[in-house]
Amino acid sequence: MRVLLDVVARRGARRLAVAGCFLAVVMALAGCSQFDAALGQRQAIVSFKDGTSVTQKLTVRSTCAKVANVQPQQLPADIDQHPYDLEQLTYEIDKASDANVAQLEQCLQKFPAVSGVTLQDSSDDGN
């Protein structure tokens, strides 16, 4: 009888260990998918020359947002009270092809107020 109890206890322990390993694998895969989603995030950050007005920045924003697969950042709700919140423009270019990004850069170059464009992906964050 004692041998039978030992066998049953071992089977239960094995099942528990297998279930634990399965849960660990599922959690790891979920973490990887979130990591992969973050890796796909790309942005174009536009800097302006000193003295560029909010109106000029908004003109750049709306004109260059017409490029396919390029999404401008959301504007702050209180942009009229806090124009300094628009020091830079950010375009989401996650779905943009290299040709789309080149078109965006060409559009931005047409504006003398633009001092530069930095392309970055999520691997550039914090550097």
Secondary structure, DSSP 8 states (H G I E B T S, - for coil): -HHHHHHHHHHHHHHHHHHHHHHHHHHHHHHHHHHHHHHT-EEEEEEE-TT--HHHHHHHHHHHTTSTT-EE----TTTTT-GGGGSEEEEE-TT--HHHHHHHHHHHHT-TTEEEEEEEEGGGTT-
